[in-house]
Amino acid sequence: MDVKQDIRIEGGDWGQMHVSKGDHIRITALEGPQVADLWAFDDRDSAIFLSAEHTRSTLEKLMPAVGDALYSNRRHPMLTVVEDTSPGTHDFLMSACDPRRYEILGHQGYHKSCAENLCKAMDAAGAIAHELPSPFNTFQNVEVRADASITIIPPKVEAGQYIEMRVESDLLIIVSACPMDIAMTNGPDGKTRPIRLECLS
Ligand SMILES: [Zn+2]
């Protein structure tokens, strides 16, 4: 496949692209552990979007793997995972980080967040944000315990590893290289790193 679009997203920033049915998108952790929040919206109707709860209930699992589709809030497949060179640890349970999350963690003043990045990307794309869906948190490592408690632990993804998905309908794709530098989301060193977002066709 040829690279049709190629965006480098610095740690804490966002990128967006329009993709067509049959394209592939590839998300790469360029320089080491970094979570990339992924949203997908129907390109003609942003009220139709990638839905964590519809995907979990359709797949009957917490997290999609190679061969699994990711479903919309109308339960149609939007993306299908075709390759994953990372350890396959992703998260479809947690909401995006937002200003209140940083406040709860003790941060004072402004902090970038994935929720704000989503809003900026929707504005840039000229799309209406009917609501802020929960993202597919690629490379995020969430431990689910037998007592049903959950904790974010450092990601396992290493530099150069990627997840690739086939696009099942025309979509607006938005990715936020999560700005979290307090919780373990991006690892214990409190650093954020760049993400590469490619469209292949
Ligand atoms: Zn985030």
Boltz pocket constraint, residues with backbone or C-beta under 6 A from the ligand:
constraints:
  - pocket:
      binder: B
      contacts: [[A, 37], [A, 96], [A, 97], [A, 113], [A, 114], [A, 115], [A, 177], [A, 178], [A, 179], [A, 180]]
      max_distance: 6.0
